[in-house]
C-alpha cells in the first residue's frame, strides 16, 4: 500500500513576513553614553604595569639566591678536585 501525504488544505499557514520593514531610528540624545568596559587586553596591561614588575623583582631575587646556593657546593667540589690533583705525584 502506498503511503498517503498528510497535506490538508485547511492547515495553518505561517504569518507573512514584511521584508521591507525598517526599525525606527532613535533620536539623538545629549546624555553621556555609558563608559565602555575594559577589554581583557586593558586589564592584563594594567596588571603587568603594576604588579608584574614587583613580582619579577621578587622572582629574580629568589632565582639569584638559588644560583648562589647551588654554586657553593660546586665550588667546594672544584676545590676538592684541585686539592686532590696537587696531592697526587706527577709522572
C-alpha positions in Angstrom: 0.0 0.0 0.0 1.3 3.5 -0.9 1.8 6.0 1.9 -0.6 8.9 1.8 0.7 12.5 2.2 -0.5 14.4 5.2 -1.5 17.6 3.4 -4.6 19.4 4.4 -5.9 22.5 2.6 -7.2 23.9 5.9 -3.7 23.7 7.6 -2.5 26.8 9.5 -0.1 28.9 7.4 2.9 30.8 8.7 2.4 34.6 9.1 3.5 36.7 6.2 6.9 38.5 6.6 7.3 42.1 5.8 10.7 42.1 4.1 10.8 45.9 3.7 10.5 46.6 7.5 12.9 49.1 8.9 13.4 49.6 12.7 12.7 53.1 13.8 15.7 55.4 14.3 16.4 56.7 17.8 16.6 60.4 18.3 20.0 61.9 19.2 20.4 62.4 23.0 22.5 64.9 24.8 23.2 62.5 27.7 26.6 61.0 28.1 27.0 57.5 26.8 27.9 54.7 29.1 31.7 54.2 29.7 33.0 51.3 27.7 34.1 48.3 29.7 37.8 47.5 29.8 38.8 44.8 27.4 40.9 41.8 28.6 43.9 43.4 27.0 43.5 46.5 29.0 43.0 44.6 32.2 46.1 42.5 31.6 48.1 45.5 30.6 47.2 47.3 33.9 48.1 44.1 35.8 51.5 43.8 34.2 52.2 47.5 34.6 51.5 47.5 38.3 52.2 44.0 39.7 54.4 42.2 37.3 57.4 44.4 37.9 57.2 43.7 41.6 56.7 40.0 41.1 59.6 39.9 38.6 61.9 41.6 41.1 61.0 39.1 43.8 61.3 36.1 41.5 64.7 37.4 40.2 65.9 37.7 43.8 64.8 34.1 44.6 66.4 32.9 41.4 69.7 34.6 42.2 69.7 33.2 45.7 69.2 29.7 44.3 72.1 30.2 41.9 74.4 31.3 44.7 73.3 28.4 46.9 74.0 26.0 44.0 77.4 27.5 43.3 78.6 26.9 46.9 78.8 23.0 46.6 80.1 23.2 43.0 83.0 25.5 44.1 83.6 23.2 47.1 83.8 20.2 44.8 86.1 22.0 42.4 88.4 23.0 45.4 88.5 19.3 46.5 89.4 18.2 43.0 92.2 20.7 42.8 93.5 19.7 46.2 93.4 16.0 45.1 95.3 16.8 42.0 98.0 18.6 44.0 98.4 15.7 46.3 99.0 13.2 43.5 102.6 12.7 42.4 103.2 13.9 38.9 104.6 11.3 36.5 
